Amino acid sequence: MIDIKSLYEDELKEEMKKWGEPAFRGGQIYQWLHAGVKSFDEMTNISKKLREKLVESCYISSATIEKKLISDYDGTRKYLLSFRDGEKVESVLMQYHHGYTSCISTQVGCKMGCTFCATGMSGFSRNLTASEMIAQLQTEQEDNGIRISNIVLMGMGEPLDNFDHVIRFLHLVSSENGMNIGMRHISLSTCGLVPRIYDLAELKLQLTLSVSLHAPNDRIRSRTMPVNRVYGIDELLKACRYYAKATGRRISFEYAMIDGVNDSDACAQELADRLKGMLSHVNLIPVNSVKGTGYQKSKRDRIRSFIAVLEKAGITATVRRTLGSDINASCGQLKRSSEREDP
């Protein structure tokens, strides 16, 4: 069966020509798919005969809502979604003054094993297809009657570990006849798969690369992020400098503030020294309290002091706004609680 929603428009047109249909049929089908239809019968300008052939040869990826939590504080919506094989992922819909941002998953689970992250505790099952990433967005839009304007690939999984499917998704979701969400409205987060950062740089996409750094040195980072034992900080930051130069895009460094682990003024100074001269920004994140990790978020005064050290060194830093704290909006937590409830 063909995963039809993962095909580029040109690929769909070529497929139609193989079927003895005019190429423009592929364009019509493409627009229906990215408008969010769930069955071929909804494609009213396609002949019944062609629709029947599509049913026999293709399937349309969709995501079913298994559970939804809505924050009483800020209206953030967290979804547990399932796909046709029963696998489940999470996505989060957030409202800002500029519109709606969706944080979607790229894998079922994760291989990276970061110690402060709930997703890795559930292990890794498989990669998501481009169509399954799109389905997360479409489900959120349909459920809320809204249009998503910004996307963050920061849910379950490591996007660069699912490189080919993620790149396909990026081209599909930004296409004119697709959801038409521009690359500058998309952020991709990585824990630091160095070879793939170079690969991404060569594509010169105008998205925002967010690098989960979370420590100023190898000693601390290797303790919390196993990937650092393969690609150390020096190697990672060398790739980041290359990326920023190749694309002209500022890199956002994500830094989870963990009480007593990586939040001292000395850590802040070491971080500033490492980032000096790079087109970058530091996004400080008070760490989520995930059961089983023992980590607690840094105190407010400590965060303020950390920022002061960075700013004195000329490094711009902000504290990420916490949304959905009452519904455990960090990815992985809803899926884990669901797994514990299943018989």
N, C-alpha and C positions, 0 to 999 in steps of 0.2 A: 504493500500500500504506500502511496506517495504522500509524504507530509507536505501538503500543497501550500500551506501558509508559510512554510520556510523557503519557498522558491522566490527568487527575484522576479520582477515583472518581465524582464527579457527572457528568463528561463521558462516562465509560464507561457509566454507567447510562442516560444520554440516548441514547447510540449504540445500546444494546441495545433501547431502546423503538422506535427507528427501524427496527430489524430485526424488529420484531414480537415481541420477547422481553420477559419481565417485567424490571423495573428491577433486581431483586435479583440477576439473573444478572451484571450489571455489577459488583456488589460482590463476588461470588464470584470472578470473573475477576481483579479488582483484587488480591484477597488472594493468589491463586495467583502472579500476576506478581511481587509484592513478596516472596513467599516464595522466589523464585529459579528457578521452573520455566523450562526452555529450549524446551519444545514444548507445543503445545496438547493433545497426547495425554496429558500428565501431569495435566490438569485432570479428575480422575475423577468429579466431581459435575456435570459439564457434558455434555449429550447429544452423541452422536456427530455428529448432523446440525449442531449449532451449532459443534462443534469443526472440522468440515470447512469451514464458512463462514468461520470465523476464519482458517483456513489460507489460504483464497483471498483474503481481504481485508486481512489484518494480518501484521505480523512482530514477533517478540520480540527486542529488542536483547540481545546477549550479548557478552562479551569473552573472547577466547581467549588463553591464556598462551603467548607466544612464547618467553619467556626468564624465568628466575627466579634471583635471586642471594640468598643467605642469609648474613648477617654472622656471622663466627665470634666476634665480640666480644659482641654483644648480641641476636642472633637477628632483627634487623631484616630484613624481606623486601622486596626490590625487584622489581617486575614490569614486563616489557615486554608490553603487551597489544595485541591487534589486534581490529578490528571487521569488520563484514560487507563493507565496501568495501576492506579491506586496510590502512587507515590504522592507525598505531600510536601509542600513548601510554604513559606510565609512571605507576605508582602505587607507593606505599610503605606497608607495614604495620609499625607500631611497637608494641611492648608496653611499657606503663608499669604502675606499681603499681595504678592505677585501672582498667586494662583495655586494650583495643586501640584505637589511633588509626590511621585511614587518611588518607594524604595523596593526594588524587586530582587528576587533570588536568581542565581545563574546555575546552581547545582542543587541536587538533593543531598543535603549534608555537606561536609567539607573534609578534605584530607589534611589541612594545614595544622590543626591541633593547637592553635593559640590558646593559652591557658585561661584567658579572661573571657573567652567566647563560648556561649551556650551551644552554638551550632555544631562545633566539632565533637561535642560530647555524644552526639547521636550517631557518629560515624559517617561514612560516605556511601551513597547508593549509586548515583549516576549523574551524568551531565544533563542539563536541560537543553532542549532544542531552541532555535531562534523563535519558532512559533509558540513554544510554551512560555517564553519570556514575554512575547507580545500578548498572549492570552491573559497573563496576570494584569496587564494594564487595561485590557478591554473589559475584564471582569469588574475591576474597580470603577471604571467609567460607567458601565451599565448599572452597577449597584447604586451609584450615587447621582446619576444623571449629570455628570460633569465632564469636562475635558481636561486631561492631564497635560501640563505644560512643561514639566521638568521631570527628569528620570535620574535616579541614583542606583547604580549597580553596586549595592552595598548590603544586600540581604544575605541569605544563606549561600555559602560557596565562595570560591576564589575565581573571579571572572577570567583572569589570565590563564587559569588551569583548564578553562573551557574555551580556549582562544578562538577557534574557527567558528563555533556556534555563536559566540558573543559578537564577533566582527560581522557575521551575517545579520544578526539582530540589529546592530547599530545602523547598517546600511538600509535595512528594511524599515525600521521605525522612523528614520529621517527622510525617507523617500517622499517625493512630492505627492504621489498617488497613494501613499501609505498614511501613517499617522502624522507625518510631516512635522515631527519634533526635531528641531535643529540640533546639531552636534554641540553647539555652545550651551545648550540646555540639558546636557547629559554629563554626569560624573561617573567615572569608573574607578572603583577602589581596588587596590591590590596590596597584599601583604609583602610583596617584593620578589616576584619571580623575574629575576634580572634578564634572562635571555628574551623573555616575552616583552619586557619594557622596550628593549631595542627593536623588536619586531613591530611593536605598536608605534614607535617613533617614526619608523620608515613609512607608515601609512599616512602620517601627517594629518590625522583627524583633529578637528578643532574642539574636541571634548576636554573636560577637566580631568586630569589624572590625580587621584587621591592616593597617597602612599601611606599605609598604616605603619608608622615608624615606632611609636610608643616607647622609645628608649633612646638615650644619647650615645650608648656604647654597646659593644658586643656582649659584654658580661651580663648586663641587665636584659638585653633583647633576646639573647639565646635562652635565657631562663623562662621568658614568657612566650617567645615565638620560635618554635623549632626550625622554621624556614631560615632563620639567621645562621644556623649551623652549616647551611649549604651556601647561602649568599650573605656574607657579612655586611656590616654597615658601610664600610669603605667602598665595596663593590657595588652596593645598592645605590649609594649617593653618586657614584661615578655615572651610573646608568641614568639617574634622574637628571644630572647636569646635561647629559647628552640629549635626553628627551626634551628638556626645556629649550635648549639651543636649536634643536631640529624643528620643533613645532612653533616656537615663539609663545608657548602657553605656560602660564605660571602653574607650578605644582603645589597642591595642597597636601601638607603633611599632617596626618591624623595622629594625635598623641593622647592616648587614654591616661588620664591622671589617676594614678593608683597610690593611695595613702602609704607613705613610708617606703615605696618601691622605686619610683622614678620622678618624684615631685619636688626634690630639693633644689635650692638655688644653684648648687654645684651642677646638678643635672641640666638646669636651664642654661647655664653658661656654656657647658660642653655642647649642648644642642645648638646654641647660637654660633659657636665657633665652627661647627660642622657645616652649617647652612649659609655661612657668610658668602655673599657674592652670587648666590643662586636666586633665580626668579622663583620665589616661593612664598608660601604663607603657612602658618602653623595653626591648626584647628584643635584646640584643647577640648577633650571630652571627659567630663567626670565619669569614671568607669561605672558601668552597671553592676549592681550587686547580684551576681549569678550564684545560685546555690551550688556549693561544692568547690568554689574557687578560693574562698576566704578573703577575697579582695574587697576593699572598701574605697569609696571615692575620696579624693583629697578634700581637705577643708577649704572653705572659701578664701580665707586669708592666705593659705598656701598657694592657691591658684593665682590670686592677685599678685603675690610676690614673684611667682614664676613668670607671669606676663611682663612684669616690670623689668626683670633681668633681660628677657628677650627684646623688649622694645628699646632698652638702653643700648643694645647691641645692633639696633637697626632692623630687627626681624619683626614683621607684622604678625600679630597673634590675636585670635578671638576665641571665645568660649562658645562651643556649640550649644544652641538653644535646646533644652531637653523637652521633647514632646512625648506624650503618651506614657509618662512614667507610671501612671496608675494601672496600665494594662500590659506592663512588661514589653514595651515596644521594641526592645532590642531583639534582633532575629535569633531564632533557635529556641527561645523560651516557650512559646506557645506550642510548637511541635513536640518538644520534650514532655510538656504536661499532658498533651494529647496521647502520646505513646504510653505514659504511665496509666492513663485511664482506660486504654483499650484492654479487653480481656485477653 
